[in-house]
Amino acid sequence: MIKHLYIKNFVLIDELSLDFTNGFSAFTGETGAGKSILIDAINMLCADRASISLIQSGKEKAIIEGTFTLDEGSYAYNVLQDAGFDCDEDTTFTREISLSGKSTVRINHRIATLSLLRECLKYEIDIHGQRDNAYLLNTSSHLHLLDRYLKDEKEVSLCADLYNAYHTLTVEKEKALQDTYNENDLEYFRYQINEIEEADLKEDEEEELQKKEKEYRTFKNSLEKLNNIISLYDNSLSEEFYDLNKMVQNLDETEQIEKIQSSVNDSYYNLSDAMDQIRDIFEGFDMSEEDINAVEERLFLIQKLKRKYGHTIADILEEHDSLVQRVEAMTHKQEYLEKIDKKIQKAYDAYVRQASVLSQIRKKGAAKLDQEIEYHLKGLMLENARFQTEIKASSPSNTGSDKVEFLVSMNKGEALKPLTRTASGGEISRLMLGLKVIFTNLQGIGTVIFDEIDTGVSGPVATAIGRKMQELSNTCQVFSVTHLSQVAACADQQYLVAKSIEGEHTRISVSKLNKTERIEQLALIASGEITAASKKAAGELLERNRK
């Protein structure tokens, strides 16, 4: 959801700073007051195409900045994580447009790309107008929307895995049919197979060999020094130190002499123990020059094979298996094709079974979706509207064997037809609103913006639209630009968009209304004037629609 919006030097807006909360916010004002400019600014923040004509006259640049609360695990949150951005509780997206035509994007005050901004906010904000070709009107998304509603991700994922396994085998067969090799190719492949097999590679042996080589190099540097120490001790110090200790121990004992004897005796045995430990280290080194040469030769062989067959030992072994399959396909082509045909049929049968299971789940669940949508449409005063999720057989794909399309009939006796070919703007707007009550949360959309979708309606229909937006705001943040008091009265908060003339300039301001101000504005919208009677009616409308 949008937590804060900052706009500066954008068209007729000098500087604007707005805080938002959850729920339903209505934006009202006189015709031509500039409500659409606010939507244009949010569009710009969502990576819409920039134009220097949007910069306020006499200014160098325009700034639009939005602070969003992103849920952990949401689409935008994951996109930012993958791009190396830290996601705090609040994430700030900034767009600047300069007179030079340059557009600068920042995310949490770090420079970012326009494409990353667009990707991040793709599902955070859904801006819907009367003729907006939104995701719900995209036929290719209907199957995905049905699956999201049914929460059948496990079955969809299994179907995709089975299809991919089947498809991989068909590609492998096609490659085998197209490949033509001569005897020289066959001989060369066999040479490569033998070269890898003779190496007898183990997946983790390179790390072990490198560790052993490093240990040898480290120890070899100390080997000569250890030998010199042992020789010096054995040839020059051992006997002399022994005799020295013996002579000290034979001194006449006094209190002072006893301390000296103890100290010399301890030193003698400490040195003797230390030399024994050095000798153990020296004698314990069991790797010869021949051994390390063998290690180096083995590492050289591995590097040679890596240059030819892959970056890792695992890659080399995988290439070996691929070469074996090629040779098998060449030498026993018919047998190989028969074998792979059996694999293909087995994989296809498994896919068809799962696609059938998935199709049954969709057909059974589609009826429930249709009923729920019709319930919401009736709440929008579309009593005669019918909705049907049409499921037809389709060619195999990783989504199964179904083609899904939403059909609708807006009037009694009218045949069902595709959603994209439905009736008038006003009806489509209410239809889309009814659909979004269901699908917005499933899509993970944080904020839905309705731009005057209530144009051309009035009375009970207007109230129904407002209450449906109110219902939608239970699962996401809702903004609505409206001219109708019935819709605005359903909102949790109301903002007034006003245009004023300051000297030679026209300016737009947006302010949040308190309860008294709301009643006055609702009265003005409903009756065109603020009187005691109109305010009383507006107050009753607000009280009634906020229950």
N, C-alpha and C positions, 0 to 999 in steps of 0.2 A: 504493500500500500504506500501511497504518497504521504509522507509525514510533513514535508515542508516544500514550498515552491517559491523560488526567487526569480524575478524577471526584471531586467534593466535595459532601458533604451530599445525596447521592442515595439515597433510601429508607434502606437499612441501611448504606450505605457512608459512613464519616466522610470519609476522604481516601485516594485511591488513585492511584498514579503507576506506569504500566507502560511498559516499552520493548519493542518488538517488532522482529523481523527478518523476512527472507524465509522462505519455507518453510512447514511445517505445524506449527501450535501446537494442542495439545490442552488442554482445560480439564476437570478432573475434581474430584470432591468428593462427599460424601454427598448423598443425596436431601434436598432442602430446604435445601441449603447456600447457595443464592442464585446459582447459575450463570446462571439466566435474567435476573437483575437486571443482570448485565454486558451481556447482549444488549439488554435494554431501554434501557440507557444509550446504546449505540451506535445503536439505533433513534432515540433522541431526538436524537442528534447529526446524524442523517440527515434531520432536519426532521419527525419523527413528531409527532403531536399532543401538546402539553404539558398537564400537569395538576399543580396545586399539591399533590396527594396524593403526588407523587413527591419532594417536598422533605422532607428528614429532620426529624422532629419537633423543634421548638424552634429551628430555623434559619430565617434570612431568605430564603435562596435556594440553589438547587442549580446546580452548574457541571459541564458536560461539555465537555471540550476534546480535540480530536484533531489531531495533527500528521501530515500525509500527505506522502509523496514522490510528486509528480505528474510523469509523463513528459511531456516537451515534445511537443505535438501531440495529447495525449490530449483526450478530450471535456471533462473538468473544466478542464484547462489552457486550452483555447480559450474556454470560457465565462467564465473569470476575465479573460482578456485582453480579450474583447469588453466586459466590464463595467468595464474600466479599472483592474483590479488588477494589480500587479506579481507575477509568479510566480517566487518564489525556488526554490532546490533543495528546501526544505521549506515547506509551506503549512499554517498553523494555522487550524482552524475551531473557534469557541467558541460554545456555547449556554448561556445563563443563564435560569433560571426563578425568578421571585420570587413571594412570597406574594400579591402583588397580582394575580397572573395574567399579568403582563407577561413576554414572552419576548424576550430580547435576543440578537441574532446578531452575531458579529464574524468577519471573515476577515482574517488577519494583523493582528489588533488594530484593524481599521477596522470601524465599524458597517456592517452589510449587512442585506439583507432575508432573510426566511425562504424566500421563493421562490427566491432566488439560491442559498442554501445547498442547498436540495432539488435544484435543477438541477445544481449542481456535483457532488454526491455520488451522482447518479442511477445512474451506471455505475461508480463507484469501489467501492461495497460492494453485495454481493448476499447478503442474509440469507435462508437457506432452512431451513424447518422441514417437518415431515411433511405438513401440510395447507396449505403455503404456495403460493398461486396465483402462481407466479413467471412471469417473461417467457417461459419455455419452454412454459408451459401456455396462453399467449395465441395462439390460432390465427392472428390477424392478423399475428403476427410471424414465422410460419414461412417465408414467402416471403423475407423479409429475411435470416433466418438461413441459408437455403439459399444465397442469393447471396453472403453473407459467406464461407461455407465454400468456394464455388466460385471466389471472387475474380474475379467477372465484372463488376467495377464499370464498366469501359469500355463494355461492351455494354449494361448497365443504363442508364447515363447517356445513351448514344446513343438508346436506345429512348424514354427520357423526353423528350429534346429533340424527337424526331420526333412523339411524341404531342402535346406542347404546341403544336407548329407546326400540326398538324391541328386541334386543339381551338380554337386562336385563330381559324382560318379559319371554323370552324362557328359560333362566336360572332359573328363579323363578318357572316356570311350571315344569321343569325337577327335581328341588329339591323337589317339592311337590309330584311328582310321585315316587321318590326314598325314601322319608321319610315314615317310618312306626313307629307309636306310639302305646303304650298300654294304658289302662285306667289310670295307675299310672302317665304316662306322661301327659295325658290330665288334670288330677286333679292338678298336680303340676303347669302346665302352667296357669290354672285358678286361682290358689292361687297367683301366681306372678302378674297376671293382677289385681286381687282385691287389692293386697298390694299396687301397684302403684296408682290405682284409688282412694283408700281410702286416700292416702296422699294428693290428690288434688294439685299437684305441679304446680307452676307458674314459667315460665322460668327465670325471673329476681328477684324472691323473696329472693334467698339466699344472694345476694348482699345487699338488703335492710335490711334483718335480721342482717347480720354482721355489717352493719353500725349502726343500732339501739343498738346492744349489745356493740359496742365500745363506743358510746355516753353515755350509762348508766354507764359503768365501769369508764369512765373519770369523769362523774359528781358525781358518788357515793363517790369518793375519796374526793371531796370538800364539800359534803353535811353536814357532821358533823362540819366542820370548819365554814360553813355559819350559821348553827344553833347556834354555840357558839358565833359568832359575834352578831347575832340578840339578843340573850339572854343577853349578856353583855350590849348592848346598851339599851335594854328595861328595864332591872332591875337596872342598875347602872349609866348609863350615860345620858339617855334621859332627866329626870327631872332636874338633876343637871346642865346640859348644858343649859336647858331652863331657869332655875333660874339665872344662871351666865349671860346669854345674857340679861335677863331682868334688872338685877342690873347694868350692864354696860350701858344700854340704859338710865337709870335714873340718870346717873351722870350729873353734871352741864356741859353745853356745852361750850367748848372752841375750838379753832381751832385744837389743838392737840388732845383733847378728841374726837372730831367729827371723826377724822381719825380712832381712836381706836374703836369707836362705829361701824363705817362702816365695819371695818375689822372683828370684833368679830361677827357682825350680818351676814356677808357673810359666815363666817366659819360655823356658826350655821346652816344656811339654806343649805349650800353645803353638810355638813355631813348628815343632815336630808334627803336630796334628795338621796344621795348615799345609805343610809340605806333603803330607800323605794325601790330602784332598787334591792338591795340585797334581800329584802323580796319578791319582785316580782319573782326573779329568783328561790328562794327557794320554793315559793308556786306554781310556774308554772311547777315544775317538777311533771308530772302526771304519771310516770311509777313506779309501785309498785314492790315489790320483787316477787309477783306472776306473774306479767307481764314478768319480765326478765327470770323467770324460764320457762315460756311458750316459749319465744324466744329460749332459750337454748335447750329445748326439741325438738323444730321444727328443729333447726340446726342439732341436733343429728340424727333425723330421716332422714334428707336429706343426711347426711354423710353415714348413714347405707345403704340407697338405692343406693348411688353412688358406694359404694364398691361392690354391687351386680349386678348393671345394667349398669354402665357407669361412665365416668369421670365428666360429667356435667348433669344438669337437662334436657337439650336438648337430651342427649344420653339416659337418662332414658325414656323419652317420646317416643323416636324413638324405643327403645326396647319394650315398651308397644304395639306400633302399630304392630311390628313384631310378638309378642306373640299372638295378636288378630288374625293376618292372619294365624298363625299356627293352632290355635284352630278352626278357620273357615275351614281351609283345612282338618282338622281331622274329624270334626263333619258334614261337608257338602262337602265332598271331590268331589263328582260328580258335585254338583252345583258350587263349587269353580273352578273346571277345566273348566266347560263350560264358566264361567265368564272370566277366564283368557284367554281362547281361543279366545273369542270375542275381548279382549284387544290386543292380539297378532295379530289377523287379521287386526284390525284397524291400529295398529302401522306399520305392514308390508305394508299395502296399501299406507299409507302416505310415507313410505320410497321408495316404488316402483315408486310412482308418481315423487318424487324428483329426484330419480336416473335416471328416464327417461328424465326429464328436463335437468339434468346435462349431460347426454349422448348426447342429441341433441346439446347442446352448444359445446361439444367437437368435434362432427362430423362436425359441421358447421365451427368451428374455425380451425380444423386440416388442411383444404384445404388452408387456408391463411398461416399457418405455412409452409406447403409443398412448396408453391409458393415462400415464402421469402427465404427458405433454398436453393432452386434451383437457385434463383437469385445470391446468394452468391457463389454457386458452379460454376456457369458459370464465375463469376469474378475470379475464381481460375483456369481457363482453363479446367474445367471439363464440357464441353459443352453437352456431352451426358449423364451426370449423371441425374438420376431421384430419387426423394425422396418421400416417402409416409408414412404417419402416419396411421398405421393399427389399427382399433378399433374393437375389437370382444367382444361378450357377455361373461361375467364372472360370477362366483358365487357371491352372495351378500356379500358386505363388507362395511366398513365405508368410502371407497373411491368411492362407487357406484357399478354399475354392468358392468363396462368396463374393458377390458384388452387392454393395449396400447403397441404397439411395433413399433419401427422405422425400416422401410425397405428401402433398397437402391439398385439401379442398376447403376453401374459405366460405363457401355458400351452400345452402341446402340444394341437393339435386345436381350439384356441380361435380364433375368427375375429378378424381385424384390426379394431380400432375406434379412434376418435379418442383421442388422448393424454389429453384431459381426462376421459375416461370409464373410465380404467384402474383396475382392481383395488384392492388394499388399500394402506394407508399405507406399510407396510414396503417393498412392491414398488415403489411410486411413488418412494420415497426413493432406492432403489438405481438405478432407472431414471433419475431426475433427475441423480443423481451421474454416471452414465455419460454422459449428454448433456452435462453441464457440463465434462467433461474435454475435449470438443471445442469447445463453443461459448463458454466463458468468455473465453478469450483472444481469440477473434474479436470479441467484444462490447467488448473493451478493459476488462474488469472487473479491478480491482486486488486486491480482497479478497473471498473467498467465506467466509461464515460458516454452518456447519451446526449447527443447534440440535437435538441429540438425535435425529438421523435414524436412528440405529442402534437405536432402541427396538424391542423385540420380536424381535431377531435375536441369534444367538450362534454360537459355534464358528467353523467355516471361513468362514461368511458375514460374521461380524464382522471377521475378518482380511482378507477380500477388500475390505470397505468401507474399512478403514484403509489398505490398500495403494493403493486407487484414489484416496483423498484425497492420499496421498503422491505419486502420479503427477500429480494435478492441481496440486500445489504447485510443480511444475517450471515452470509458466507463470504462476502468480499466488500471492498469499499466502492461506493456508487456516487458518481457525479452526474447531475442532470442539468443541462441548460434548458430552461422552460419559460413559456409565456403564460402558463396556466396556474391559477391559484390553487386548484385542487391538487396538482402534482407537488407544488412547492410546500403545501401544508403537510404533506406526508413525510417531508425530510426531517432528519435529526437536527440539521443546522442549515441556515439560509444565508447566502451571500448576495449583496447588491452590487451589480456592475453599473457604473454611472459614467457618463461622458460630460465633461465640462470644458469651457473655453477660458483660457488664461491668456489674456493679451491677444497675441496673434496666433496662439497655439491651441490645439484641441488635445485634451488629455483624458485618459481613462483611469478610473480608480475602482478598486474592489474592496468591500468592507463586509465583515461578518456582522449580522444583525442580532440584537438581543430580542427578547420576546415582544416587547412593546413595539420595536421597530419592525419586527416581522408582521405583526398584526396590521400596522399601518400600510406596509407594502402589499400585503395580501389584499387589503381593502382596495388599494389603488389598482392592483391588477384586475380584481374582480369587477369593480364598478366604475373605474376611471376617476374616482375622487375619494378623498378621505373625509368621511362624515361620521357622526356618532353611530348612525345606523349601519354604515358600511364596515366600521370597525367592530361593531358588535357581531355582525355576520361573519367577519373574518376571524374573530376570536373563537366563535363557535366552530367554524370550519377547521381551524388549527387544533382545537381540543378534540374534535371528532376524528380527524384523520391521524392524530398522533396516538390514539388509543391502541 
